[in-house]
Amino acid sequence: AFGYKDKELFVLDVGAGTGILSMMAAKAGADKVGAIEQTVHMADVGEEAIVMNGYFREVTMINKNSRYMKAEPYQDGRRPDIERRADMLIY
């Protein structure tokens, strides 16, 4: 996807809202999409839209402020918020 032949393409959608751009990224060929939405209600709406449109395997909705996201494990042992740094950003 997008010229990434040997690597899984990970897209990060910051301020995902309803998840429409996240789903478009998945449809365009992104292997994994992290959709980040700070507002609880909009994250719920976006997650429902993602599931209803069949993109729940590719798109993961994360309800958190993007400024506090980590791709590395936390010092206290908690898992990171996203599996790795993104290859592409939607903002």
C-alpha positions as CSV (number, residue, x, y, z in Angstrom):
1,A,0.0,0.0,0.0
2,F,1.3,3.4,-0.9
3,G,4.7,2.0,-2.0
4,Y,5.3,0.1,1.3
5,K,5.9,-3.3,-0.1
6,D,7.9,-4.9,2.7
7,K,6.3,-3.1,5.6
8,E,2.8,-2.8,7.0
9,L,1.5,0.8,6.5
10,F,0.3,2.3,9.8
11,V,-1.7,5.6,9.5
12,L,-2.6,7.8,12.5
13,D,-5.7,10.0,12.2
14,V,-5.6,12.7,14.9
15,G,-9.0,14.3,15.6
16,A,-10.8,11.4,13.9
17,G,-14.3,12.5,14.8
18,T,-16.7,10.2,12.9
19,G,-13.8,8.2,11.6
20,I,-14.6,9.0,7.9
21,L,-10.9,9.8,7.0
22,S,-9.7,6.7,8.9
23,M,-12.0,4.5,6.9
24,M,-10.9,6.2,3.7
25,A,-7.3,5.5,4.6
26,A,-8.2,1.8,5.2
27,K,-10.1,1.7,1.9
28,A,-7.1,3.3,0.1
29,G,-4.8,0.5,1.3
30,A,-3.6,1.3,4.8
31,D,-3.0,-2.0,6.7
32,K,-3.7,-0.4,10.2
33,V,-5.3,2.9,11.1
34,G,-5.2,4.4,14.6
35,A,-8.1,6.9,14.9
36,I,-7.6,9.2,17.8
37,E,-10.5,11.3,19.2
38,Q,-10.4,13.1,22.5
39,T,-14.2,13.6,23.0
40,V,-15.9,10.6,24.5
41,H,-19.1,11.0,22.6
42,M,-17.4,11.5,19.2
43,A,-15.1,8.5,19.8
44,D,-18.3,6.4,20.5
45,V,-19.9,7.7,17.3
46,G,-16.8,7.1,15.3
47,E,-16.3,3.6,16.6
48,E,-19.9,2.7,15.8
49,A,-19.5,4.1,12.2
50,I,-16.3,2.1,11.8
51,V,-18.0,-1.2,12.9
52,M,-21.1,-0.5,10.9
53,N,-19.1,0.0,7.7
54,G,-16.9,-3.1,8.3
55,Y,-13.6,-1.5,9.0
56,F,-13.2,-2.8,12.6
57,R,-10.3,-5.0,11.6
58,E,-8.2,-2.2,10.1
59,V,-9.3,0.8,12.2
60,T,-8.9,1.2,16.0
61,M,-10.6,4.1,17.7
62,I,-8.6,5.5,20.6
63,N,-10.3,7.9,23.1
64,K,-7.4,10.0,24.3
65,N,-5.8,13.4,23.9
66,S,-3.2,13.0,21.1
67,R,-0.7,15.1,22.9
68,Y,-0.3,12.4,25.5
69,M,0.0,9.4,23.1
70,K,3.0,7.1,23.4
71,A,4.4,4.6,21.0
72,E,6.9,3.3,23.6
73,P,6.0,1.4,26.9
74,Y,5.3,3.7,29.9
75,Q,7.9,3.7,32.7
76,D,5.5,2.0,35.0
77,G,5.1,-1.0,32.7
78,R,1.8,-0.1,31.0
79,R,1.5,-0.9,27.3
80,P,1.9,1.9,24.8
81,D,-1.2,3.6,23.3
82,I,-0.2,2.7,19.8
83,E,1.9,-0.3,18.6
84,R,4.5,1.8,16.8
85,R,5.2,5.2,15.3
86,A,3.0,6.0,12.3
87,D,4.1,6.0,8.7
88,M,1.4,8.6,7.7
89,L,-0.5,11.2,9.6
90,I,-4.0,12.6,9.0
91,Y,-4.7,15.8,10.9
